[in-house]
Amino acid sequence: MSNGPAQACVLVVDDSRFVRTTFATILRSSFTVREAGDGEEAWAAIEADSSIVLVLTDLDMPKLTGFALIGRIRNSTNNRIRELPVVVISGNEEPGAKERARGAGATDFIAKSAEATEVLSRLNNVL
């Protein structure tokens, strides 16, 4: 990618520093990565940083849940924000979890247990 355009910026949102670090490490081979520890921090980053082109978020977080963050994004009056792809990363792999996330406005749903190659492939497909 060194001869191509600047890397797309992905915002990784999770209250677990370990999870954020794990996903950031996976993504840095293909993307510029920003991190946020909760939904409120993520919302502030989304509003302030127009280079963010995708949000990768957990659902269960303090202050502002992933569902609430998705709602803010989808209801934003700013077109750039409203149209951001939002991919949910969750440890909840129950059958209804994916449908709930998509119903809330998520673009895709990836289990936290997914292999690195699957994560990169899915994010590239969304973009």
Residue pairs with C-beta under 8 A, 6 or more apart in sequence:
1 7
1 30
6 32
7 30
7 31
7 32
8 31
8 32
8 53
8 54
8 127
9 31
9 32
9 33
9 34
9 49
9 51
9 52
9 53
9 54
10 27
10 31
10 32
10 33
10 34
10 52
10 53
10 54
10 55
10 56
10 123
11 33
11 34
11 35
11 36
11 42
11 45
11 46
11 49
11 52
11 54
11 55
11 56
11 57
12 20
12 23
12 24
12 27
12 33
12 34
12 35
12 36
12 56
12 57
13 20
13 35
13 36
13 37
13 38
13 39
13 41
13 42
13 55
13 56
13 57
13 58
13 61
13 66
13 69
14 20
14 23
14 37
14 57
14 58
14 61
14 89
15 37
15 38
15 58
15 60
15 61
15 62
16 58
17 37
19 58
19 89
19 112
20 35
20 37
23 56
23 89
23 119
24 33
24 35
26 116
26 119
26 120
27 33
27 56
27 119
27 120
27 123
29 120
30 120
30 123
30 124
31 54
31 123
32 51
34 45
34 49
34 52
36 42
36 44
36 45
37 61
38 61
38 62
38 63
38 64
39 57
39 61
39 63
39 64
39 65
39 66
39 68
39 69
39 72
40 63
40 64
41 63
42 55
42 57
42 64
42 69
43 64
43 69
43 72
45 52
46 52
46 55
46 73
46 81
46 84
47 78
47 81
50 80
52 84
53 84
53 85
53 127
54 84
54 85
54 86
54 87
54 123
54 126
54 127
55 69
55 73
55 84
55 85
55 86
55 87
56 87
56 89
56 110
56 123
57 66
57 69
57 70
57 86
57 87
57 88
57 89
58 66
58 88
58 89
58 90
59 65
59 66
59 67
59 88
59 90
59 92
59 97
59 101
60 66
60 90
60 92
64 72
66 88
66 90
66 101
67 100
67 101
67 104
69 86
70 86
70 88
70 101
70 104
70 105
70 106
71 104
71 105
73 81
73 82
73 84
73 86
73 105
74 82
74 104
74 105
75 82
76 82
85 107
85 108
85 126
85 127
86 105
86 106
86 107
87 106
87 107
87 108
87 109
87 110
87 122
87 123
87 126
88 101
88 106
88 108
88 109
88 110
89 110
89 111
89 112
90 97
90 101
90 109
90 110
90 111
90 112
91 111
91 112
91 113
93 111
93 113
97 109
98 109
101 109
102 109
107 126
108 122
108 126
110 118
110 119
110 122
114 122
